[in-house]
Amino acid sequence: MAAFIMLHHFAVWAGFPERSRTDAKFDVGERPLRTAMQGEVPLTESERGVERKRRRLAKAALAQQDGVLGGALDCAGFLQESSADDAC
């Protein structure tokens, strides 16, 4: 009980507004719909943008790496159907 009184006096001193009530229950807003699995914190819009950019850069780097390796394999004759004496 003493803690309740102390916290009430602190709230009055700090100027916190009193929550609205209907009878014995506090009025609360609508509960937001769950968009992620239970126990998983959804990403914010800015975090989602950073993640998309990271994936896009990783995909571009992989495509570039595949292009470099594909060119090396092509010059080595692994991907060519023609004779191996073609110069790169």
Buried (B, 14 or more C-beta within 10 A) or exposed (E): EEEEEEEEEEEEEEEEEEEEEEEEEEEEEEEEEEEEEEEEEEEEEEEEEEEEEEEEEEEEEEEEEEEEEEEEEEEEBEEEEEEEEEEE
